[in-house]
Amino acid sequence: MRRFHDISETSAKGVHLLDEMYQRILADIIPKHMHEEAIPIFRSVMGQILALSEPLPINVLNTMRRCFPCDDDRYDVKLLMGHLGSLVSGTSDSDIPIRPLHASFYDFLTDESRSHDFFVDASAAHRDLAFASLRVMGDSKGGLRFNICSLENSYLPNSSVPDLEKRVKESIPVELSYSCRFWGTHVGSTSFESPLAKEVEAFFDGERLLWWLEALALMRSLGGSAVTLSCVADWFSVMSSLRMLVTLSGIPCVSSAPSHPPFYAAFPIYTCPLYHSLRRS
């Protein structure tokens, strides 16, 4: 018991020293007189980095930010990252993923009792990333499209395409690959709201769903589609449950959100010939 107390005490002292170090470094980067202007930028950028399901480089972070719902958040990540080289990796190369150099920095930033003015609510960034992912996939120039890898033969399995990996790398940019694989995670991590529900509904309208499945298959990530759809179904069920409670209570409910998850109607694609014509790994 005495040994446990000694270890706990030493650990607590270590955390305190780390907190002091992070506070000192960040205070040098963002002095008190700059907090009003700089802290919102710091929280937004670091929130994006901490909420990602996998690290992304600066150029991809910027591409995603250009699709954020609020225009005020569409600034260059380099403006902040250039000053954080002692705390995160990838600041000097736009193609190297940005990530905290040590897990303790993540713990520090996400604990308000420790980081104080530098506290970052990573969960709040999921909303921006959900919008961005859906908009990246829906972009008319660099987003999802039919036969995205320009394969000549739709009857061969993916495993028989000799240069498939090269085609995927050239045709599916990093931001699109990320969005295809993790948009459901970000949607499921946000509170339900009508503007985001409309973005999700637009994703299931038309052929985009099939193009998404095709892209996942080409990236050998088709199995993740079930997880994504489950996350989105759970997210919509919150509104469905609320509607039921409101109906039972007799209180009128006015909402512009879809009356039911729009993707339920898309489930039959799993048995239709078009789905089975998708290239398989």
N, C-alpha and C positions, 0 to 999 in steps of 0.2 A: 504493500500500500504506500509505504514511504517512497519507494522507487517510482511508482506511478505519479505521485505528487511532484517529485523532482522533475520528471520528464515533462509533465504538464506545465510546470512553472517555467522551465527552459523554453518550451514551445511558445508559451505566451509572450515571453521576452523577445523571442525571435520574430514573432508576428509584429510586435510593437516596433522593433527596429526596422523591419521591412516597410511598415506603414510610414515611419518617419522618412525613410529614404525616398519612397514614392511621392510623398507630399512635398519634399524638398525639390525633387527633380521637376515635378509638374508646376510647382510655384515659380521656378525659374523660367519655365517655358511659357506659362500663362500667369503673369503678375496680377496682383489683386486689382489694379486699376483697369485691367483688360477683361475682367470676368464677365461683365455684362454683355460684351460683344462676342468674346471668344468661347466661353463655356458652352453655350448652346451648340456651337459648331463642334466642339470637342465631344460633347455627349452624343450628337447625331452620328459623327464619323465612327467613334469608338463603339457606339451601340450597334451600328451596322456590322462592324468587324466581329464583335462578340456574339452577335445573334446568328451569324452564318453557320450553316451546317458543315461547311468545309472552307478552309481559308482561300481567299481570292487575291490576285495581284491588284495593284493600284489601278491599272488601266481598266480592268473589269469592274472594280468597285465604282469607278467613275461612270462607266457605261450603265451600270445598274442605277446609280443615283440620278442619271438623266431621265429615268422612268419613275422616279418617286412622285407621289401625288402632289406634294407641296413644292412650288417653284423655288421657294427660299432655301430648300435643302439641296439644290442642284449645283453645288460648288465643287471645286477641284479638291479631291482628297489630298493631293500632294501639298497643298497649302499647310496642312497640319502634319502630315506624315514626315515631312522634311525635318521636323523638330523632335520627333519621337524615336530617333534611331537608337537611343540607349534603352528603350523599353519594348520596342517591337521589331521584328525582322522584316526584310523586304522593302525598306524605305528608300534604298538607293537604286533599286532596279524595278522598273514598272512591270516586269514579267514574273517576279518572285512573289509568292503568296504572302500577304501580311498576316502576322500572328504575334501574340505576346511572346516575348522571349522566355517568360517563366509563368507557370500557372498561377503563381501568387499574385501577379499583376491583375489577372482576371478576377480573382477572389477579392482583391482590394477594391477594384473599381465597382464591383456589383454589391458591395456591402456599404450602405450609406453611413453606418456608424463608424466606419474606418476611413472612407474616402471623402466624406463631407461634401465640399463644393464640387469635387470631381466625380461624384457618384454618377454611374451610368446605368440606366434602366434598360437592360438588353431586351427585355420582353417587349418594350415599346417599339423597338426597331423591326419586329416581325411584321407589323402592319405595312411599313414602307417596303420591306422586302417582298411581301405578298403581292402588293400592287406592281412592283418592279418586275417580278418574275412573270406575272401574267402579261404584262405589256411587252416584255422582251420576246415572249413566245408569239405574241400577236402582231409584232412589228412586220410591216409589209415588205421590208427590205432584208433584214437579217434574222427574221423569225422563222417559225415553222412553215413548211410548204410541202407540196406533194413531191415525192421522190427526191428528198432533200440532198441525197448523195449522188444523184444522177446515175443510178445503176441501170445498165442496159437491159438486163433480163430480170423480170419479176418472178420467175419460176425457180430460180436457184436459191438455195438456203444461204444465209449470210456467211456461213462457214466455208462456202465454196467461192467466195469473192476474194481473190488473192490480195488485193490492195485495199480492203475494206477499212482497216485502221487508218490508213493515210487519207482516204476519202472522208471519213468521219472527222478527222482532225481539221481538214481543210473546209468542210462544209458546215460543221456544227461548232461555232465559236464557244469559248469557255462560258460566257454569260448565258448562252442558250442551253448548253449542257447542264449548267447548274440549275437554271430555272426549270427545266424539264424534270429534273430529279427531285427538287426540294420545294416546289411551289406549294404543294399540299401541306408540308410541314409548317411553313410560314402562315398559311391561311388558318390552319388548325390552332395556331398559337396566338391568334388575335381574338378580340371580342367581336361579336357579330355586328355588322353595320351594313346598311343598304348600298352605299357606293361600292364597297368591295364585293358584295353579293352580285351586283350587276356585272362587275368585271368577271367573276366566276361564271355567271350565266352566259356571258359572251363567249367564254372559252368553249362551252359545250354546244354553242350554236354553229351549225355548219360542219365543215370537215376538219376543223382544227383538232378535235379529239383524236381522230384517226391519224393525223399527221404527228401528233404527240406520241401515240403508241408506236408508230413507225420509227420515230427518232429514238425512243427508248430501246426498241429492239436492236437498232443499229449500234447503240452504245452498250448493248448487253445489260441493260438495266430494266427490262420489261417487267421483271418481278416486282419492282418497286411501285408499279402502277396501282396495285391492290392497296398498298399502304397509303398512297396519295388519295385515292378515292375514299378510303375509310376515314381519313382525317377530314376531308371535305364533308363527308356525310355526317360525321359527328358535329362539325361546325354548324351545318344547316339544322341539325336536330335541336340545337339550342333555341332557334327561332320557332321551330315547330312546337316545341314544348311550351314556349311562352304563349303562342297562339292558342294552344289547348287550354292553358290556365286562364287566359283572358276570356275565352269562350265560355268556360265553365262558370266564371265569376260574373258573366253578363256585362262586362265592361267593353265598350266598343274599342276596336283596335284598328288603327289606320297605319298602314306601312306600304312603302313602295318596293319592299323586298319581294322576291319571287315567292309564290304561295307554296311551292314545294321544291326540293332540290332538283334542278333542271337535268342533272346527269342521270337520274333514274331511268329516263327514257332512252338513254344511250347504252344501257347495259346490254340490250339485245345484240349489239355489235359483236359480242364475244361468240355468237353462234352464227353470224351471217357470213356469206362467202367472202365479202370484202375484207373482213377482219382476217380471215384465214389466208388471204392473198398477201398479207403483210409478210415481209421477209423474216424468217425465223433463224435464230442463232444455231 
